[in-house]
Structure formats: structure tokens, C-alpha cells
């Protein structure tokens, strides 16, 4: 669209809306690039809200936008989207152009994360500084509250909300691909605004008033030292995302990094249940955090005990697999971002607080030091805990699992490749001990949550077995279990011991103190950090269950028994599959081996194939080895535990039905029977329970003959059904002969091993004529060979048919007379 120089903004917006429905995406983007370059910010200000909504979709999901979650690298529109929306593209240029003029854009409070919305509606300041000083109070009342965001915040809010907004995707399409335009854009924004090397590129637009107005500026002398631990209140100590006019230029650029991260964390992770918040209500927690902050940073101002109470609220929350994959991308990048901290800055952060006043560190370096613990830890823990408790027991849980494993292994994202080693042999360095201590619950509590899921999962499935192996492999890394165990011991250290060990005053050696007292202070601070971490996430009244305690050790032994049972079940099914494959040879095509029509349609899933079962056995074997390493299980004890599950006992159990009760509709599973099926201990002999004549047409059957013969047999059964029933009900020789030809003799045996209703049972036993076997290619080939043999013997088709029918009738008579005697022998 050509942009007239004298066109009014209202006409510009109207023309853009009209073009959005008529022009292709490439031409629209080209027009927008010219408009952004040529028009002043005053006119662009009026089209910006519409453009953002047109790109990312509306917050209520009615407008789909450009469907960034569906467009992938194979789409023709992918390159156009990337060029327009990348961090250095025209869209971000528009954001910076409006940012320099300090425009504001409103968003209804109802679309904020549930906890933030609840706090605002209760008149309480949210714990995230991103939403401070932004409330707009309209005349319509509290329910119509809005927040006013600057252009960058408004853009990032819509971009983050695009992931969780309800969308009606076209049939057959759904989000979740890691090569989608949205996923790639998230990665690009993270690398641009949270760079591991260098600084954030400056904004191309600025004016004499500064990039943004600071409501509560952070002075240049304010240190980030207070962010390394849990402060008494997140409202009292935080990184303000709006810098002051006179702040350092580098600090002015940090606000974009902080804003992007806070927006992603709040929109994607800040969703908790009412029970979670009730756990965090504790009058003793603030006191403990206050003592910790006083002992660690005596030079910093602190809030009094009791401030910073989290509020309860309830919100339905069901993250999608795509949502979790994007969160994992965020976690991996934040670890790489934090681990890129320069060694000298890292060492200074672990030294005495007074060193910070003499050491100059850039705002970005300070931000790297606190980014994981201060911004992500709490919300990610509750997010993962919610997923562990509510995610379906299927293989899609792998996305949640890998997100968790990525967070608890920050050493994988250090960028060090000088000594590559397999994960199993890579020793966890002692320098990661503080990280493990300050994230203890993400190791111990979530491991127990995974264990509770695993015992209820079908471990015969290769995908589920792989998840068990992955967790065991990660926790079996050398030195990790010892570090976790030390952290648990620190948490369990009694309070009175801490008071006795804590010196009266903290003096450095130059002030007359001793190095011993300094070490005592460091140990005391570590204990307080661990306790503060646990209490801040679980509440003061939490009952902590040790990962290496006796109770969990018993659960591990029970889990190992379940793994062993699943291994034997997988081996048995694999052996049976091999036997069936061996029997299905070329000779079976000629009827020399059993071929039950019902057994050919078992409904087996691809995971039950021989290859997947072999992988299951391998995964579970290695999981057993790793669990033995983690919990230092005695080999003799493990052997004794495994011996109780001998193959003979397992085979005997497998032949039994799951625990059931007999009811009016047949067998009904009990809770014990359900657990037996889930763990692969017992199972029903699943058979097709519908009308045998209506089974799906097999690959070895002729479709036309199947349908034709079904119509013929249906006509015969409808017209002669009563006569066949009366014939088969007789107890003499003719009755037995009729039952041989008109009923399935093996149905009663199979039905006893499968839960079927009485109605289905009666329908399956009803006498009928079945001509479907004649539609099999095998039967047709045998008939062709028989007629060919008749031609060689100078027999005509009619004679061959009469001979064949006479032979079949004679076979039936003999089997009726002597079949029972043959079975008894």
C-alpha cells in the first residue's frame, strides 16, 4: 500500500485493516516497513495496538493473528515473519520509535496471571515489580481495572501471552513444533536481550528525556548483593525495570532484559493452585528470612519481619506440551546466560559483602548472578510440581521431565567443551554445591513426585521406561547424590545448634576476627539459605521427607521390584512375539499352522513390537544399575529382591486373570486388578468381542468377496436362523454335527478369559452360517490347487466340488464321532 503523505491516521488504520483481509502477507509486511520508516511516532501510535493484536492474536483468542505457532520453516511465509519480527526487524524498530515518546497502552487486569490479578483486585501490590505504578482506575469501577504499559512491555506481553491464549486451530493442525516461528522467535529474543557474550544492543531511538520515565529509580550505587538470597519481601528488594534519567547508559539498556524475563516468567509460570499458596502462608518464614538477610548482608536495608505475605487464590491451569517445551527453552538459555558470568565477577559475588563496594561490575554481570534464583526458581518449582501432580500418565510427560532435568543440571550449559565426557562419567564439580543447596526441593521433592508417578505407569512401554532411565541416569552422576545428601543434612540441623555456632559479631581478620569465625559464619549462612529455600516454597509447617531416608528407601525397593516385574513382562511378551513370528512362515499360508481370525486383530500398539520391547528391557536394566548407585543398594540385597520374582512365578501369574469380581455384566476390575494391569503383572487375553462377520477386512482377504459372502450368509441366517437354532439345540448326533459347522467351538474358552457382558456372550454363541473364510486368499489358492489337481485327474469342476464337499462332510462326521475321545487322549 502506498502511503500518502497527507493521509490522516484514522484513514491509515482503516486502510491497514482493509488490506489485512485482501493482500498477501508479504505485501502487507512491505507496506508496514514503509509506513514505519516514513510516518512519525504520533501517527504510528494509533495503529500500534491494532498491529500487535493483528500479529499475535487477541488476548481472548477470538482473533488468531498470524498463527505464529503453526507456521514452520517449511512454510512459504516463514521467512517473511522472521524478517519482520526478529529483534532487529521493523516491528521492533516501531517499538523503539514509540518507546522514545513515552506512549502508554492499556491491558485489562483480567488477562494478567491469576495471582497478580487477585492481588490487584484485593488492593495489594503484586510481588513482581513489572506491574508496579501502572494501574489505571476508570470510572466504571474495580472490575474494569487496566494497567498501562509502555510500548516494549505491551509488545512483550502480547508476545508471551500468544503461547497460552486459547486458539481454535484448523482441523489436523496443532501447535507444539520446536521449529515453529513462535518457538524460533522466543529463542532469538532470549539470545538478543539476554546475551551470553557482549551487551544488549542499544535502542536506535532515544531523546533528551531518556528512554523511559522511572517511577522509583535504582540509584547507581545500589548493589545487587541482596538478590543472592531470599529477602524478607520481594516487594522491598527487586530490580526496577525502569531506569532513571541520570542512570548509567548500560543500566538503561538492562531494563529491556529484565522486562522481557519478568514478562516471560509471569505469563508462562505464574499460575498456582489455592493449596500451593496456603503452604506458603507462614508467620515464621519472614522471621527466618530476616535473620538470614541480616547475617549475610549487614550493610543492606531490610524490611521488618512479617512483610511480604503471599496471597491465596485459585486458578484452573492446564499447560500444554508446547507450553512446557518453550519453558524448557527458557530454562536452558537462562542457565547458559548465568554461567557466562566472568570468573572474577563470580568470585567477588561469593566474597564478603564489603567487596562489592570496591569492585565495579556492569549491570548485566550483576543481573547474570541473580537471574535464576531471584526471578525463576520459586515460580518454576511450583509450575513443575503442578505438572508432576496433574499431567496424564502417558509419554507426553517427557516434555515436563526434560524441563526439570535441564534445570537441575546447570553444569551442562557452561559452554566448556575442553574435556567432553559421557553424562554417566561426568563428575559434578563441588562448585555447584551452593546451587544444589539453594534448590534442594527441586532435587528431592520433585524426585519423590516422579517416583509417585512412575509406580503408576506402564513401564513395559518403551517411552515410559526411557523416562525412568533418564531420571536414574541424571541422579547417578558421580558426586551429585553426595551433594544432595549434604544439603539435606544442613536442612535437618537443629535450630539450637545454629544459635550456639553463630558468633556474637562478624569481624573480618583485619578487624581482629579469625578465619575460623569467618568459616563458621559461612556455614551458618549456608544452613539458613537451605532452610529459607525449603520454608519459602513449602511453608514453615512442611513435613520434609528425606530423599535418602528410610521411608523413601523402602519406596525405592518397592519401585525396583516393579521395574523387575516390568522387565520380565517385557521379556515374556517379546518371547511370545518371536514365537508367533516364527510360526508365521510360508507353510502357515497353506494352513499348516494355526491361524485364528480373531487373534490377527489384537489392537497391539507399535510400542508392543519386538524392537520396542527389547529397548524397554535395556532401559530398565540400566535404570536398575543407576538406582543401585544412587541409593548404594547392597548387591546381595538386590539379588535377593530379584530372586523373589523368578521367571516361573511370573509365568504362573501371567496366566491368571487380573483381580476381578463377577457382576451382572460379567467381570469387573478391582483396584488391585487395575494396578496389576498397569504394572504388567497380569492381563486379559484381549479378543475381538463384536460380530465376527463385521471385523475389519484383512490384508489377506478379498474385499469384494468379503462383502458379497456376508450378504449371502446374512440372507441364509435370516431365513433359516430358527431352523439352525433348533438343530443345534438337539442333543443327538445331528445336533452335535450342526454345532460343529454353525458355532465357534473355541468361543466359550476365550470368553472366560475376557470381560464380556452376558448380551455379548449370548450373541457370540448364536448358531449361524459363516462364509467369510472363503474370501481368504489362502483358501482361494487351496481351491485353485485342488481344481488343478482335479484337472490332472480328468475331473470336471462339478465333480471336484462334489468331492470337496463330500470330504468336508466326512471330516465333520468323523470329528463329531471321535473328537471328544481325541481331546481326552
C-alpha positions in Angstrom: 0.0 0.0 0.0 1.5 3.4 -0.9 1.4 5.8 2.0 0.1 9.2 1.1 2.0 11.9 2.9 -1.1 13.9 3.9 -3.2 10.9 4.9 -4.8 11.1 8.4 -4.0 8.4 11.0 -7.6 7.3 11.1 -7.5 6.6 7.4 -4.2 4.9 7.7 -5.6 2.5 10.3 -8.7 1.9 8.2 -6.7 1.1 5.1 -4.4 -1.3 7.1 -7.5 -3.1 8.3 -8.8 -3.4 4.8 -5.5 -4.6 3.4 -5.2 -7.3 6.2 -8.1 -9.2 4.5 -7.2 -8.7 0.9 -3.4 -8.5 0.5 -0.9 -11.4 1.0 1.4 -11.4 4.0 4.5 -10.4 2.0 2.9 -7.3 0.5 1.4 -6.3 3.9 4.8 -6.6 5.6 6.4 -4.5 2.8 3.8 -1.8 3.3 4.3 -1.8 7.0 8.0 -1.4 6.6 7.5 1.7 4.5 4.9 3.1 7.0 7.2 2.5 10.0 10.0 4.3 8.2 8.0 7.3 6.8 5.4 8.1 9.5 6.1 9.9 12.7 5.5 8.3 16.1 2.4 10.4 16.7 0.6 8.6 13.8 2.2 5.2 14.4 0.9 5.4 18.0 -2.7 4.9 16.8 -2.0 1.8 14.7 0.3 0.1 17.2 -2.4 -1.7 19.4 -4.2 -3.0 16.3 -1.0 -4.1 14.7 0.2 -6.1 17.8 -3.2 -7.8 18.0 -3.2 -8.5 14.3 0.2 -10.2 14.6 -0.1 -12.1 17.9 -3.9 -12.5 18.0 -6.3 -11.1 20.6 -6.0 -11.9 24.3 -9.4 -13.6 24.3 -8.4 -15.9 21.4 -11.1 -14.7 19.0 -8.5 -13.2 16.6 -5.9 -15.8 15.6 -3.4 -13.3 14.2 -0.6 -14.6 12.0 -0.7 -18.1 13.6 3.0 -18.0 14.7 2.6 -21.3 16.5 1.5 -23.1 13.3 4.0 -21.6 10.7 7.2 -23.6 10.5 10.3 -23.5 8.4 8.7 -25.4 5.6 6.1 -22.7 5.1 6.4 -20.0 2.4 5.5 -17.3 5.0 8.2 -18.3 7.5 11.0 -16.1 6.1 8.7 -13.1 5.9 7.6 -13.5 9.5 11.2 -13.9 10.7 12.4 -10.8 8.8 9.6 -8.6 10.2 9.5 -9.8 13.8 13.2 -10.6 14.6 14.8 -8.4 17.4 16.4 -6.1 14.8 13.5 -6.1 12.4 10.9 -3.5 11.5 8.4 -4.4 14.3 11.0 -3.9 17.0 12.0 -0.7 15.3 8.4 0.5 15.6 8.5 -0.4 19.3 11.7 1.6 19.9 10.3 4.6 17.9 7.2 4.7 20.2 9.3 4.0 23.3 11.2 7.2 22.8 8.0 9.2 23.0 6.8 7.5 26.3 3.4 6.3 25.0 1.2 4.1 27.2 -1.1 1.2 26.2 -3.7 -0.4 28.4 -4.4 -4.1 29.1 -7.3 -5.3 31.2 -6.3 -6.7 34.6 -8.4 -9.8 33.8 -5.7 -11.0 31.4 -2.9 -10.8 34.0 -1.7 -14.0 35.7 -4.1 -15.2 38.3 -2.0 -14.4 41.4 -1.3 -10.9 40.1 -4.9 -10.3 39.2 -6.0 -11.5 42.7 -3.5 -9.1 44.4 -4.6 -6.1 42.4 -8.3 -6.8 43.0 -7.6 -7.1 46.7 -5.8 -3.8 46.7 -2.4 -5.4 47.4 0.8 -4.6 45.4 1.9 -7.6 43.3 5.2 -9.2 44.2 6.5 -8.6 40.7 7.8 -5.0 40.2 6.8 -5.2 36.5 3.2 -4.3 37.4 4.0 -1.6 39.9 2.8 2.0 39.3 0.8 1.0 36.2 -2.8 0.8 37.5 -5.4 2.9 35.7 -8.6 3.5 37.7 -11.6 4.0 35.3 -15.0 5.4 36.4 -16.7 2.1 35.8 -15.3 0.5 39.0 -12.8 -2.0 40.2 -13.9 -4.8 37.7 -12.7 -2.7 34.8 -9.2 -2.1 36.0 -6.5 -1.7 33.4 -2.7 -1.5 33.6 -0.8 1.0 31.4 2.3 -0.5 29.8 5.0 1.2 27.7 5.4 0.0 24.1 8.1 -2.5 24.8 6.2 -4.0 27.7 2.9 -4.0 25.7 4.7 -5.8 22.8 6.3 -8.4 25.1 3.1 -9.0 27.0 1.2 -9.9 23.8 4.1 -12.0 22.5 4.3 -14.0 25.7 0.5 -14.3 26.0 0.3 -15.7 22.5 1.6 -19.0 23.9 -1.2 -19.5 26.4 -4.1 -17.8 24.7 -6.9 -20.1 23.7 -6.8 -20.8 20.0 -9.1 -22.7 17.6 -6.6 -24.3 15.3 -7.7 -25.7 11.9 -8.5 -29.4 11.9 -5.4 -31.6 11.8 -3.1 -28.8 12.9 -1.9 -28.0 16.4 1.0 -26.1 18.0 3.9 -27.7 19.7 6.6 -28.0 17.0 10.1 -26.8 18.0 10.6 -25.4 14.5 7.6 -23.2 14.6 8.0 -19.5 14.0 7.0 -18.7 17.6 9.5 -21.1 19.1 12.3 -19.7 17.0 11.4 -16.2 17.8 11.5 -16.9 21.6 15.0 -18.3 21.1 16.0 -15.2 19.1 14.6 -12.8 21.7 16.4 -14.6 24.5 19.7 -14.6 22.8 19.3 -10.9 21.8 18.2 -9.5 25.2 19.9 -12.0 27.4 23.3 -12.4 25.6 25.9 -14.8 26.9 28.6 -12.7 25.3 28.7 -8.9 25.0 26.0 -6.4 25.9 22.4 -5.8 24.8 22.5 -3.7 21.6 21.3 -0.2 22.4 18.0 1.2 21.2 18.3 3.1 17.9 15.9 5.8 19.2 16.3 8.0 22.2 15.6 11.6 23.2 16.8 14.0 25.8 14.3 12.7 28.3 15.7 9.2 28.4 14.2 6.0 27.2 11.6 5.7 29.9 10.4 7.5 32.9 11.4 6.0 36.3 8.8 5.8 38.9 11.2 4.5 41.5 14.7 4.6 40.1 17.6 2.5 41.2 20.5 4.6 42.1 23.8 3.9 40.6 25.2 2.9 44.0 22.6 0.3 44.7 24.1 -3.2 44.7 22.5 -6.5 43.6 24.0 -8.3 46.6 20.7 -8.7 48.2 19.4 -10.9 45.4 21.6 -13.8 46.1 19.4 -14.9 48.9 15.7 -14.9 49.8 14.9 -11.4 51.1 12.1 -10.8 53.6 9.9 -9.4 50.9 10.1 -9.4 47.2 8.4 -6.0 47.3 11.3 -4.4 49.3 14.2 -5.7 47.2 13.9 -6.0 43.5 15.4 -4.9 40.3 13.4 -2.0 38.9 12.9 -2.4 35.2 12.6 1.4 34.6 15.9 3.2 34.9 16.3 6.8 35.9 17.2 9.6 33.5 20.7 10.1 35.0 21.5 6.4 35.3 24.4 4.8 33.6 23.8 4.1 29.9 24.5 0.4 30.3 22.0 0.3 33.2 19.4 2.0 30.9 19.7 -0.9 28.5 19.3 -3.6 31.2 15.7 -2.7 31.8 14.7 -4.4 28.5 16.4 -7.6 29.6 14.7 -7.5 32.9 11.3 -6.7 31.4 11.5 -9.5 28.9 12.5 -12.1 31.5 9.9 -10.9 34.0 7.2 -10.9 31.4 8.0 -14.4 30.2 8.2 -15.8 33.8 5.0 -14.1 34.9 2.9 -15.1 31.9 4.2 -18.6 31.5 4.9 -19.7 35.0 2.9 -17.7 37.5 -0.1 -20.0 37.7 -0.7 -21.7 41.1 -3.5 -23.5 42.9 -5.0 -22.5 46.1 -3.3 -25.3 48.0 0.1 -24.1 46.9 -0.5 -20.6 48.3 -1.8 -21.9 51.6 1.5 -23.8 52.0 3.4 -20.5 51.7 1.4 -18.8 54.4 3.7 -18.9 57.4 4.3 -16.3 60.2 7.7 -17.9 60.9 9.0 -17.7 57.4 9.6 -14.0 57.3 11.5 -14.1 60.6 13.8 -16.8 59.3 14.5 -14.9 56.1 15.0 -11.7 58.0 17.7 -13.4 60.2 19.3 -14.8 57.1 19.5 -11.4 55.3 20.8 -9.7 58.5 23.6 -12.3 58.9 24.6 -12.2 55.2 24.2 -8.5 54.3 24.5 -6.3 57.3 25.1 -3.2 55.1 21.8 -3.6 53.2 18.5 -2.1 54.3 15.9 -4.7 55.2 12.2 -4.8 55.8 10.9 -5.9 59.2 9.8 -9.4 59.8 6.3 -10.3 58.7 6.3 -8.3 55.5 5.8 -9.8 52.1 3.0 -12.3 52.6 1.8 -14.2 49.6 -1.9 -14.2 48.9 -4.2 -17.1 48.2 -6.1 -17.5 45.0 -7.4 -20.3 42.8 -7.0 -20.6 39.0 -7.6 -23.5 36.6 -4.3 -24.2 34.9 -3.5 -27.0 32.3 -0.3 -26.2 30.4 0.1 -27.8 27.0 3.1 -29.7 25.8 4.1 -26.8 23.6 3.9 -24.5 26.7 6.3 -26.8 28.5 8.7 -27.0 25.6 9.0 -23.2 25.5 9.6 -23.1 29.3 12.4 -25.6 28.8 13.9 -23.4 26.2 13.8 -20.5 28.7 15.4 -22.6 31.4 18.3 -23.8 29.2 19.0 -20.3 28.0 19.0 -18.8 31.5 21.5 -21.4 32.7 23.8 -20.5 29.7 23.2 -16.8 30.4 24.0 -17.1 34.1 27.0 -19.4 33.5 28.6 -16.9 31.2 29.4 -14.8 34.2 33.1 -13.8 34.3 35.1 -15.8 36.8 36.3 -12.7 38.6 32.8 -11.5 39.0 31.7 -14.9 40.2 34.5 -15.0 42.8 33.7 -11.4 44.0 30.0 -12.4 44.5 31.0 -15.2 46.8 33.3 -13.0 48.9 32.4 -10.6 51.7 29.7 -8.0 51.0 32.1 -5.2 51.6 34.0 -6.2 48.5 31.1 -5.2 46.3 31.7 -1.5 47.1 35.2 -1.7 45.7 34.6 -3.9 42.7 33.0 -2.4 39.6 30.6 -4.8 37.9 28.4 -4.0 35.0 24.6 -4.2 35.5 24.4 -7.1 33.0 27.0 -9.1 35.0 25.1 -8.4 38.2 21.9 -9.5 36.5 23.5 -12.8 35.4 24.5 -13.6 39.0 20.9 -13.4 40.4 18.8 -14.2 37.4 18.0 -17.9 38.2 17.5 -17.8 41.9 15.7 -14.4 42.1 13.5 -14.5 39.0 12.8 -18.1 38.1 13.3 -20.6 41.0 10.1 -20.3 43.0 7.6 -20.0 40.1 9.3 -22.8 38.1 9.2 -25.1 41.2 5.5 -24.6 41.7 4.9 -24.9 37.9 6.8 -28.2 37.8 5.1 -29.5 41.0 1.7 -28.8 39.4 2.7 -30.6 36.2 4.0 -33.6 38.2 0.7 -33.9 40.0 -1.8 -33.2 37.2 -0.1 -34.4 33.9 -1.7 -37.5 32.3 0.2 -40.8 32.9 1.4 -41.0 29.3 4.6 -40.4 27.2 3.8 -36.7 26.7 5.2 -36.2 30.3 8.6 -36.4 28.7 8.5 -32.6 28.0 7.9 -31.9 31.7 10.6 -34.3 32.7 13.3 -32.9 30.4 12.4 -29.3 31.6 13.0 -30.5 35.2 16.3 -32.3 34.3 17.5 -29.3 32.4 17.0 -27.0 35.4 18.8 -29.3 37.9 21.8 -29.7 35.7 23.2 -26.2 35.2 26.7 -27.7 34.6 25.5 -28.9 31.2 25.2 -25.3 30.0 28.6 -23.9 30.9 29.9 -23.9 27.4 33.0 -25.8 28.5 34.0 -28.4 25.8 37.6 -28.9 26.6 37.1 -32.3 28.3 34.0 -33.9 26.8 32.8 -36.9 28.8 29.7 -39.0 28.7 27.0 -37.8 31.1 27.3 -41.0 33.1 31.0 -40.5 33.8 30.9 -36.7 34.3 31.5 -35.8 37.9 29.5 -32.9 39.3 32.1 -30.4 40.5 31.9 -29.2 44.1 31.4 -25.6 42.9 27.8 -26.5 42.1 27.1 -27.4 45.8 25.6 -23.9 46.6 23.2 -24.3 43.6 22.1 -27.7 44.8 21.6 -26.4 48.4 19.6 -23.4 47.3 17.4 -25.6 45.0 17.2 -28.6 47.3 13.5 -29.2 46.8 13.8 -29.3 43.0 16.0 -32.3 43.5 14.4 -34.1 46.4 10.7 -33.2 46.4 10.4 -33.5 42.6 12.3 -36.8 42.6 9.7 -38.1 45.0 6.9 -36.7 42.8 8.4 -38.5 39.8 8.6 -41.7 41.8 4.9 -41.5 42.7 4.1 -41.2 39.0 6.4 -44.0 37.9 4.9 -46.6 40.2 1.5 -45.9 38.5 2.9 -46.0 34.9 3.1 -48.9 32.5 6.8 -49.5 32.4 6.5 -52.1 29.7 6.0 -49.2 27.3 9.4 -48.2 26.0 8.7 -44.5 26.2 7.8 -44.7 29.9 10.9 -47.0 30.6 13.1 -44.3 28.9 11.8 -41.7 31.3 12.7 -43.8 34.3 16.2 -44.5 32.8 16.7 -40.7 32.1 16.0 -39.7 35.7 18.1 -42.5 37.2 21.0 -41.6 34.8 20.9 -37.9 35.9 20.9 -38.6 39.6 23.6 -41.3 39.2 26.2 -38.7 38.1 29.2 -39.0 40.4 29.1 -36.7 43.4 25.6 -35.5 42.8 23.9 -37.8 45.4 26.6 -36.9 48.0 25.9 -33.2 47.4 22.1 -33.7 47.8 22.7 -35.7 50.9 24.8 -32.9 52.4 22.1 -30.4 51.6 19.5 -32.5 53.4 21.8 -32.7 56.5 22.1 -28.9 56.5 18.4 -28.5 56.4 17.9 -31.0 59.3 20.4 -29.3 61.5 18.6 -28.2 64.7 17.9 -24.5 65.4 19.6 -24.5 68.8 22.9 -25.7 67.3 22.8 -22.8 64.9 22.4 -20.3 67.7 25.3 -21.9 69.6 27.5 -21.8 66.5 26.7 -18.3 65.4 29.3 -15.8 66.8 28.2 -12.7 68.5 29.8 -10.4 65.9 31.1 -10.8 62.5 34.6 -9.4 62.3 37.0 -9.8 59.4 40.5 -10.9 60.2 41.8 -7.4 59.7 39.4 -6.2 62.4 40.6 -8.7 64.9 38.4 -11.6 64.0 39.7 -15.0 63.0 39.4 -17.0 59.8 37.6 -19.7 61.8 34.8 -17.4 62.7 34.5 -16.4 59.1 34.1 -20.0 58.1 31.6 -20.5 60.9 29.6 -17.6 59.6 29.7 -19.1 56.0 28.5 -22.4 57.3 25.7 -20.7 59.3 24.7 -18.7 56.3 24.5 -21.9 54.2 22.2 -23.6 56.7 20.0 -20.5 56.8 19.9 -20.4 53.0 18.8 -24.1 52.7 16.1 -23.7 55.4 14.9 -20.4 53.9 14.6 -22.1 50.5 12.6 -25.0 51.8 10.3 -22.9 54.0 9.7 -20.3 51.3 8.5 -22.9 48.9 6.7 -25.4 51.3 5.8 -23.3 54.3 7.2 -23.4 57.8 5.0 -26.3 58.8 6.1 -28.6 56.0 7.0 -32.2 56.8 10.2 -32.7 54.9 10.7 -36.3 53.7 14.3 -37.1 53.1 15.4 -38.4 49.8 17.9 -40.6 51.4 15.8 -41.5 54.4 14.5 -44.9 55.4 10.9 -44.3 54.2 11.9 -43.4 50.7 14.5 -46.2 50.7 11.6 -48.6 51.2 9.7 -46.9 48.3 12.8 -47.3 46.1 13.0 -51.1 46.9 9.3 -51.4 46.0 9.9 -49.5 42.8 12.8 -51.7 41.9 10.5 -54.7 42.4 8.0 -53.1 40.0 10.9 -52.5 37.5 11.9 -56.1 37.7 8.3 -57.2 37.1 8.1 -55.0 34.1 11.4 -56.4 32.7 10.1 -59.9 33.0 6.8 -59.0 31.4 8.5 -57.3 28.5 10.7 -60.3 28.1 7.8 -62.7 28.1 5.8 -60.6 25.6 8.9 -60.4 23.4 9.4 -64.1 23.5 5.8 -64.7 22.7 6.0 -62.3 19.7 9.1 -64.1 18.5 7.3 -67.5 18.7 4.4 -66.1 16.7 6.7 -64.7 14.1 8.5 -68.0 13.8 5.2 -69.8 13.4 4.0 -67.3 10.7 6.0 -68.9 7.9 5.3 -69.7 4.4 3.9 -73.1 5.4 1.3 -71.4 7.5 -0.1 -69.8 4.4 -1.2 -73.2 3.3 -3.0 -73.9 6.6 -0.2 -76.0 8.2 -0.2 -73.8 11.3 -3.0 -72.3 13.4 -4.4 -69.0 12.1 -7.2 -67.6 14.2 -9.0 -64.7 12.6 -9.7 -63.2 15.9 -6.1 -63.2 17.0 -5.0 -61.3 13.9 -6.7 -58.1 15.2 -5.3 -57.7 18.7 -5.1 -53.9 18.6 -1.5 -54.0 19.6 0.2 -50.7 19.6 3.6 -50.0 17.9 5.2 -49.8 21.4 4.4 -53.5 21.9 6.6 -54.5 18.9 9.7 -56.7 19.5 12.2 -53.9 18.9 10.5 -51.6 21.4 10.3 -54.4 24.0 14.0 -55.0 23.6 14.6 -51.3 24.2 12.3 -51.5 27.3 14.4 -54.3 28.7 17.6 -52.3 28.1 16.3 -49.1 29.6 15.0 -50.9 32.7 18.3 -52.8 33.2 20.3 -49.6 33.1 17.8 -47.9 35.4 18.2 -50.6 38.0 22.0 -50.2 37.8 21.8 -46.4 38.3 19.3 -46.7 41.2 21.6 -49.0 42.9 24.4 -46.5 42.5 22.3 -43.6 43.8 21.0 -45.3 46.9 24.0 -47.5 47.5 22.0 -50.7 47.5 23.7 -53.8 48.6 24.2 -56.2 45.7 23.2 -59.1 47.9 20.0 -57.4 48.9 19.2 -56.5 45.3 19.9 -60.1 44.2 17.6 -61.4 46.9 14.9 -58.9 45.9 15.2 -60.0 42.3 15.1 -63.7 43.2 11.6 -63.3 44.6 10.5 -62.6 41.0 11.6 -65.8 39.3 10.5 -66.4 35.8 8.5 -69.4 36.8 6.5 -67.4 39.3 6.0 -64.7 36.8 4.8 -67.1 34.1 2.4 -68.6 36.6 1.0 -65.2 37.5 0.7 -64.1 33.8 -1.7 -67.0 33.2 -4.1 -65.7 35.8 -6.6 -63.1 35.2 -6.3 -59.7 36.9 -8.2 -59.4 40.2 -12.0 -59.2 39.3 -15.4 -59.6 40.7 -18.3 -61.2 38.9 -21.3 -58.9 38.3 -24.3 -58.8 36.1 -22.3 -57.6 33.1 -19.5 -60.1 33.5 -16.1 -59.5 35.1 -15.4 -56.1 36.7 -11.8 -55.0 37.7 -11.0 -54.1 41.3 -8.4 -51.5 42.3 -5.9 -54.3 42.8 -6.6 -55.6 39.3 -6.1 -52.2 37.8 -2.6 -51.9 39.4 -1.8 -55.4 38.2 -2.6 -54.4 34.6 -0.7 -51.1 34.9 2.4 -52.8 36.1 2.2 -55.6 33.6 1.8 -58.3 36.2 -1.4 -59.8 34.7 -3.6 -59.0 31.8 -6.7 -60.2 30.0 -6.5 -62.2 26.8 -7.9 -59.4 24.7 -10.2 -60.7 21.9 -12.4 -59.1 19.4 -15.9 -59.0 21.1 -18.0 -57.8 18.2 -19.7 -59.6 15.4 -17.0 -61.8 13.8 -18.5 -61.2 10.4 -18.1 -57.4 10.8 -14.4 -57.4 11.7 -12.2 -55.1 9.6 -11.2 -56.6 6.2 -7.7 -58.0 6.5 -4.9 -57.7 4.0 -5.1 -61.4 3.2 -8.8 -61.1 2.3 -10.5 -60.1 -0.9 -12.7 -57.1 0.0 -15.3 -57.7 -2.7 -15.7 -61.4 -1.7 -16.0 -60.5 2.0 -18.9 -58.1 1.3 -20.6 -60.4 -1.1 -20.3 -63.5 1.1 -21.5 -61.5 4.1 -24.7 -60.6 2.2 -25.3 -64.3 1.2 -24.7 -65.6 4.7 -27.0 -62.9 6.1 -29.8 -63.9 3.8 -29.4 -67.5 4.8 -29.1 -66.8 8.5 -32.2 -64.5 8.4 -34.3 -67.1 6.6 -33.1 -70.2 8.3 -31.9 -68.9 11.6 -34.7 -70.6 13.6 -34.1 -73.9 12.0 -30.3 -73.7 12.7 -31.0 -72.8 16.3 -33.4 -75.8 16.8 -30.9 -78.1 15.1 -28.0 -77.0 17.3 -30.1 -77.3 20.4 -30.6 -81.0 19.9 -28.5 -83.4 22.0 -28.2 -86.2 19.4 -25.7 -86.7 16.7 -27.3 -84.3 14.3 -27.2 -81.6 17.0 -23.6 -82.1 17.6 -22.9 -82.1 13.8 -24.8 -78.9 13.4 -22.9 -77.2 16.3 -19.6 -78.2 14.6 -20.5 -76.3 11.4 -22.6 -73.5 12.8 -21.0 -72.4 16.0 -17.4 -71.5 17.1 -16.3 -74.2 19.5 -13.4 -72.1 20.9 -15.5 -69.0 21.8 -16.6 -70.3 25.2 -12.9 -70.9 26.2 -11.8 -67.4 25.1 -14.8 -65.6 26.6 -13.9 -66.9 30.1 -10.6 -65.1 29.8 -12.0 -61.8 28.8 -14.5 -59.4 30.5 -17.7 -59.7 28.3 -21.3 -58.9 29.1 -23.9 -61.6 29.0 -25.5 -60.0 26.0 -22.3 -60.2 24.0 -21.8 -63.8 25.2 -25.2 -64.9 24.0 -24.7 -63.2 20.6 -21.4 -64.9 20.1 -22.9 -68.4 20.8 -25.9 -68.0 18.4 -25.7 -70.5 15.5 -25.1 -69.0 12.1 -23.6 -69.8 8.8 -20.2 -68.0 8.1 -18.8 -67.9 4.6 -16.1 -65.4 5.3 -13.3 -67.9 5.3 -13.9 -68.4 1.6 -12.8 -64.8 0.9 -9.3 -65.5 2.2 -6.6 -65.6 -0.5 -5.2 -68.7 1.2 -8.5 -70.5 0.8 -8.8 -69.4 -2.8 -5.3 -70.7 -3.5 -6.1 -74.0 -1.9 -9.3 -74.3 -4.0 -7.3 -73.4 -7.2 -4.7 -76.1 -6.4 -7.5 -78.6 -5.7 -9.2 -77.9 -9.0 -5.9 -78.0 -10.8 -5.3 -81.5 -9.3 -8.8 -82.4 -10.4 -8.0 -81.4 -14.0 -4.9 -83.6 -13.9 -7.1 -86.5 -12.7 -9.7 -85.7 -15.5 -12.3 -84.4 -13.1 -14.6 -81.6 -14.0 -15.4 -78.6 -11.8 -18.7 -80.1 -10.7 -17.1 -83.4 -9.8 -14.3 -81.6 -7.9 -16.8 -79.5 -6.0 -18.8 -82.6 -5.1 -15.7 -84.4 -4.0 -14.6 -81.4 -1.9 -18.0 -81.1 -0.1 -18.1 -84.9 0.5 -14.7 -84.8 2.0 -15.6 -81.8 4.2 -18.8 -83.5 5.4 -17.0 -86.8 6.1 -14.3 -84.9 8.1 -17.1 -83.3 10.2 -18.8 -86.6 10.8 -15.5 -88.2 12.0 -14.6 -85.3 14.2 -18.1 -85.3 15.7 -17.9 -89.0 16.5 -14.3 -89.2 17.7 -13.4 -85.6 18.5 -14.0 -85.9 22.3 -12.0 -89.1 22.5 -9.1 -87.5 20.7 -9.2 -84.5 23.1 -9.1 -86.7 26.2 -6.0 -88.6 24.9 
